[in-house]
Amino acid sequence: MTVDRRTVLVSGLAASGLIAGTAWAAGDVSTGITTLAMLDNKPPAYRVTGIGWFSGFRDSGLRIGDLIVAVDGMPVKKPATPEEQRNNYKAIGSYGEPQHWSEAKKGEGAKVVLKVLRRATPGQGWQTLDIAGQVKGQVFTRDAGNRNLLGPGGPPEMYEYDGFDRSWRDWADNFAKSLGAVLDDPLFALSLSTEYEAKQLEQQRPRVELLQRKYPGPFARAVAADFNAAVARLKGPPVTLPPDALDFRELGEKRADEIRGKAKEAWAAIQAELADRLIVQPFPAVHPIHGDRASVQGKYVVLPPLRNRDWVGEAGHTWFVAGNRSDGWYFADAEGTEAGLMLDARNRYRRLVVPHIDESYQIIGEVLAQPGQLVIGERAYFGLALRPVAALIGEALFVDMRKPDKGIALFAGEEVLRRPSADLPPDSAGPIDVVKAMVAALKAGDQALYTATFATWGIDLLDDGRVLFRANAQRVPDSYFERARQSIMTRVWDARPVWIDEVRAVIPGTDYPGQPRLEEVIVELEHVGQFDGTVRTFNDVTVSRWWRLQRLGDGPWRISTIQEI
């Protein structure tokens, strides 16, 4: 089976089926499961979203997230006629399912066999399973006070709170939705934060435990089983990483120390180079109007470290500002070519070395002929205008902006970091190997290799279902690598492929002569982090679990989803 996640959308939260179905008449039977129709899939299917406490498929091996593709040997079909569409309310897991079994002459305890598809995780593709269960009638019971109970032994549906803030029926309905969302297959379900959801779920533990003590019975047992399964799903199994798993982070810090040493050497060297033209005492500064400006024109000044507060905006333009009203001012264009080279070097440092750097800028500037003027509020300030020529940033990196090469001013020591950390996987490599190479490039801080694992083409789906191919249509923005690098150096301890779907042809390559063949596959990436002192897998909206890869003809597989890790 192949799945296109662009068309598999989830409508709301799936119910877990603790309170499944609607109120049925006495004698009605059902599988006791709830489903969501996925009839555009190949093959068409109903996805299990809940298994009721009373269901004859409890403990059968059926799971929430399974795709039902056949019932008692009859394949699930997409309705092809208006009559079939009208009768679709009787499909398995739908509100009219009891009518189907009535017409099929199946009563209490009758055997039903479901053919289901389930992702082979970890692994590749899908498993096909035959799961047998029974159809049963829902048990409706009342207590001595004639109150409706949720099941034999209780609790009462309404008018009993047991010290909590909502009735048992209200709580159970909402709790079922939460559990269903957690237990659903993540390929289809809404993205959840496992850490947040685990904390929310733990808040329900007192009520779940009270239910077991005060109202023991099939309903309480089902709640406990689903609760425990959801806790296990959210926490994930503990992960044992090899001893050298985080060595790449130490490599980053080692690089930072090396670059810091290079920066210190280069900073001293440029000051020695400019010694005969350096203004020894920058302050008090020569007055730009009344002072001898010619005596400092063309000379260089080392400004004190500047921070964000020293970036001043005036009339939509930003300036570096150093000084005060008593000692005079120096102004340097923070949006000019030189400042751009400096900030680009800072960004490359974040990507290639470590993602953090102290935002402190010590600039060497050349005094220009014309004075500078800033108007802030109703006051005008005059100062010496500078052209930045070099900078020491955070005492961690040095960049000389005087002789850029192809629009880039390398920071001291960067030329060593630009050497490839590894080779790109061969063209014959599979999608899993390409994803592993992408993660390895992130750990190594190798942006060139990281970028090379991504596709340069793109596709669009037209309204009529056709695919529009766009050659050389995309590239990975630098900011994506920077943020992905920050994740792998902080919160994400590891990221590894755990499942790959079956390959499907997006463009067949046979519709007309010369048409390219484009194949596509989905890879699931599992993220590992540390929570409460334990290394576990996790998921949330800040990480990208699903990765789409494509290849043109017999060419190499490349990642086609432009996203962070």
URWO-V326593 format. One record per pair of residues at least 24 apart in sequence whose ideal C-beta (glycine too) atoms are under 6 Angstrom apart, sorted by sequence separation. I is the first residue (numbers start at 1). J is the second residue. D is the distance in whole Angstrom. If there is no record, write none. Layout:
I & J & D
I & J & D
This chain:
33 & 57 & 6
45 & 69 & 5
522 & 546 & 6
523 & 547 & 5
109 & 134 & 5
110 & 135 & 5
363 & 388 & 5
364 & 389 & 5
421 & 446 & 4
451 & 476 & 5
499 & 524 & 4
31 & 57 & 6
43 & 69 & 5
274 & 300 & 5
364 & 390 & 4
497 & 523 & 5
498 & 524 & 5
522 & 548 & 6
363 & 391 & 5
424 & 452 & 5
497 & 525 & 6
498 & 526 & 4
521 & 549 & 5
106 & 135 & 6
108 & 137 & 6
201 & 230 & 6
420 & 449 & 6
20 & 50 & 5
361 & 391 & 6
362 & 392 & 4
495 & 525 & 5
496 & 526 & 6
520 & 550 & 5
45 & 76 & 6
450 & 481 & 6
20 & 52 & 3
44 & 76 & 5
361 & 393 & 6
495 & 527 & 5
518 & 550 & 6
519 & 551 & 5
17 & 50 & 2
332 & 365 & 5
15 & 49 & 6
16 & 50 & 5
17 & 51 & 5
44 & 78 & 5
101 & 135 & 5
360 & 394 & 5
447 & 481 & 5
494 & 528 & 4
518 & 552 & 6
14 & 49 & 3
15 & 50 & 5
17 & 52 & 4
18 & 53 & 6
492 & 527 & 5
493 & 528 & 5
198 & 234 & 4
358 & 394 & 3
493 & 529 & 5
516 & 552 & 6
517 & 553 & 5
197 & 234 & 5
357 & 394 & 5
491 & 529 & 6
39 & 78 & 4
357 & 396 & 5
467 & 506 & 6
194 & 234 & 5
467 & 507 & 5
72 & 113 & 6
331 & 372 & 4
442 & 484 & 6
71 & 114 & 6
164 & 207 & 6
284 & 327 & 5
285 & 328 & 3
442 & 485 & 6
283 & 327 & 4
284 & 328 & 5
70 & 115 & 4
443 & 488 & 6
46 & 92 & 6
68 & 114 & 5
69 & 115 & 5
442 & 488 & 5
46 & 93 & 6
179 & 226 & 5
183 & 230 & 6
346 & 393 & 6
68 & 116 & 5
69 & 117 & 6
182 & 230 & 4
349 & 397 & 5
67 & 116 & 6
339 & 388 & 6
342 & 391 & 5
66 & 116 & 4
67 & 117 & 4
338 & 388 & 4
179 & 230 & 5
182 & 233 & 6
66 & 118 & 5
329 & 381 & 6
331 & 383 & 5
307 & 360 & 6
330 & 383 & 6
329 & 383 & 3
330 & 384 & 5
331 & 385 & 5
332 & 386 & 4
345 & 399 & 4
305 & 360 & 5
306 & 361 & 5
330 & 386 & 6
332 & 388 & 5
439 & 495 & 5
305 & 362 & 5
342 & 399 & 6
35 & 93 & 3
34 & 93 & 5
342 & 401 & 6
33 & 93 & 5
155 & 215 & 4
303 & 363 & 5
314 & 374 & 5
341 & 401 & 4
154 & 215 & 4
153 & 215 & 5
302 & 364 & 5
435 & 497 & 5
153 & 216 & 6
338 & 401 & 4
341 & 404 & 6
153 & 217 & 3
300 & 364 & 6
301 & 365 & 6
345 & 409 & 6
152 & 217 & 5
352 & 417 & 5
432 & 497 & 5
151 & 217 & 5
300 & 366 & 6
345 & 411 & 4
30 & 97 & 5
151 & 218 & 5
30 & 98 & 5
151 & 219 & 3
299 & 367 & 5
341 & 409 & 4
432 & 500 & 6
62 & 131 & 5
150 & 219 & 5
28 & 98 & 4
61 & 131 & 5
297 & 367 & 6
495 & 565 & 6
60 & 131 & 5
296 & 367 & 5
29 & 101 & 5
297 & 369 & 5
22 & 95 & 5
60 & 133 & 4
24 & 98 & 6
57 & 133 & 4
56 & 133 & 5
56 & 134 & 3
487 & 565 & 5
29 & 108 & 6
56 & 135 & 6
56 & 136 & 5
484 & 564 & 4
483 & 564 & 5
484 & 565 & 4
288 & 371 & 3
54 & 138 & 5
480 & 564 & 5
54 & 139 & 6
476 & 562 & 6
435 & 523 & 5
431 & 521 & 5
431 & 523 & 6
289 & 382 & 6
352 & 445 & 5
259 & 353 & 6
288 & 382 & 5
288 & 383 & 6
455 & 550 & 6
288 & 384 & 5
351 & 447 & 5
256 & 353 & 5
255 & 353 & 5
256 & 354 & 5
285 & 384 & 6
252 & 354 & 5
455 & 558 & 4
31 & 135 & 6
454 & 558 & 6
454 & 559 & 5
455 & 560 & 5
29 & 135 & 4
453 & 559 & 6
29 & 136 & 6
29 & 137 & 5
28 & 137 & 6
435 & 547 & 6
24 & 138 & 6
1 & 117 & 5
431 & 549 & 4
64 & 183 & 4
65 & 184 & 5
64 & 184 & 5
65 & 185 & 3
270 & 390 & 5
434 & 557 & 5
1 & 126 & 5
267 & 392 & 5
431 & 557 & 5
427 & 556 & 4
50 & 180 & 5
351 & 481 & 5
355 & 485 & 5
49 & 180 & 5
267 & 398 & 5
351 & 482 & 5
355 & 486 & 4
266 & 398 & 4
350 & 482 & 5
263 & 397 & 5
351 & 485 & 5
355 & 489 & 5
263 & 398 & 4
260 & 396 & 5
259 & 397 & 6
266 & 412 & 4
263 & 412 & 5
262 & 412 & 4
262 & 413 & 4
19 & 172 & 5
18 & 172 & 6
19 & 173 & 5
259 & 413 & 5
19 & 176 & 6
18 & 176 & 4
16 & 176 & 4
15 & 176 & 5
15 & 177 & 5
16 & 179 & 4
13 & 177 & 4
16 & 180 & 4
15 & 180 & 5
53 & 218 & 6
14 & 180 & 4
53 & 219 & 5
13 & 181 & 5
53 & 222 & 3
14 & 184 & 5
8 & 188 & 6
10 & 190 & 5
248 & 443 & 4
16 & 226 & 6
252 & 489 & 6
249 & 489 & 6
239 & 528 & 5
238 & 534 & 6
239 & 535 & 5
239 & 536 & 6
236 & 536 & 5
236 & 537 & 4
194 & 538 & 5
194 & 539 & 5
193 & 540 & 4
191 & 541 & 5
122 & 498 & 4
124 & 500 & 5
125 & 502 & 5
121 & 499 & 5
2 & 502 & 5
2 & 504 & 4
